[in-house]
Amino acid sequence: MSAAQLDLSLIPPLGEPRPQPVPEVAETTLANGLRVVVVPRPGVPLVELRLRVPFAAASAGEAAEHTARAMVLSGAMLLGTADRDQAGIAELLQSHGAELSIASDPDRLLFGTTLLPGGLAPVLGLLSELLTGAAYPEHPVEGERDRTAERIAIARSQPAVIARTALAARRYGDHPYAVPLPPAELVAEVDAPALRRLHAERVLPAGSSLVLVGELDPRAATDAVAAALEPWSASGRAVEAPPAAERRAATLQLVDRPGAVQSNLRLGGPAPQRTDPELAAVRLANMIYGGYFSSRLVENIRERRGYSYSPRSTVDHQAAASSFLVDADVATEVTAPALLEAWYELGRMALAPVTAAELDGARRYVLGSMALTTATHAGLASTLAALVGAGLPADWLAEHQQALSAVTVDDVGAAAQRYLAPGALTAVAVGDAERVSAPLEALGAVEVGVAEVDAHPGAGGGA
């Protein structure tokens, strides 16, 4: 039987989404200012650990240098402590089923691992060593620095990264968020003494948060954290990103990549923060526009016109700002038509009401995704780490589900008029200016610039 012959009436209707369960949470703030959240989840003999340390640049002037050092620091912290070398760190972690990752972004350092419950105390002890006595040995740091500089040089030559960087610079101007990736030359200048100073000044417990999810007794787990991290007593408070003021650019910026066979289109503008009552309506408007495969943007420029394989839109949260973002990578010859259709669908979202069926489909998708994400230990730990870092309680999950369930067609229309209207967004395109600038100018004013691409730094370079 072909798909066209299927009797769709035989498919049972979808049931109502299940209520989002509120996890049992034990929360404590330690004497050093660290916020500890423990969520017991019996059944799976694993523990998920997430430590979030606010680690933003304090000002625009230090953003590039701070980001360069933070990226090297996140890799170099595992090179050794006062008590054990890199191999000793790996051996301890592996003996308890753990593999610690440390990552940085414009807002934070994030430590994450999965471990066996019996390894909680030893792994917390190692975490304490790293937080209070990371050694940053000279020669291993140089190797980590050079590898990081090489990775960044390669990343900054990629068109998608060029587009993301150009959009951030246009939207945020002199805010640290305008520098998502530093120049590789700055990374190549980072040395071990600079990392030790940065660690001492910025890796601080006050303002940081630790989330544990798994087969745990909350009181015993909290006591273990308090005992292990008592030495982490550095004074001061971790640095949060300063308030971000959105800059709306009326003209399209075209970043020239001569000979490019495709163009990278990026649109971005402000979106509500997690505490904003409009967030639920904006999330659903985003889904209907371009947030999943059944969205209008996908149906238009992928399914109907074949302009792009994976167009999408997202709502992204950072500590100091949230964003509505649109991405589409298209063949050079359809750059202007694809941008026109993306704008057309944005205008249709803002001016024409969505249907009840569209809203129902988007709502079910968002609620189902939330349920799937928080069903696992890892997903719940990462979600709670983000919420705790934003100053929100665990029951925000249930409250947000209720808010999503209450959104009406009119609510989506109002949210789209405010946040998804073409006039609310800043636009960037990366492509071959000789071929695409004239068609794009038919849609409006265009500013042409040149992509900043790093030269690959030589091995061993830097101070």
Secondary structure, 3 states (H helix, E strand, C coil): CCHHHCCHHHCCCCCCCCCCCCCCCEEEECCCCCEEEEEECCCCCCEEEEEEEEECCCCHHHHHHHHHHHHHHHHHHHHEECCCEHHHHHHHHHHCCCCCEEEECCCEEEEEEEECHHHHHHHHHHHHHHHHHECCCHHHHHHHHHHHHHHHHHHCCCHHHHHHHHHHHHHHCCCHHHCCCCCHHHHCCCCHHHHHHHHHHHCCCCCCEEEEEECCCHHHHHHHHHHHHCCCCCCCCCECCCCCCCCCCCCEEEEECCCCCEEEEEEEEEECCCCCCCHHHHHHHHHHHHHCCCCHHHHHHHHHCCCECCCEEEEEECCCCEEEEEEEEEEHHHHHHHHHHHHHHHHHHHHCCCCHHHHHHHHHHHHHHHHHHCCCHHHHHHHHHHHHHCCCCCCHHHHHHHHHHHCCHHHHHHHHHHHCCHHHCEEEEEECHHHHHHHHHCCCCEEEEECCCCCCCCCCCCC
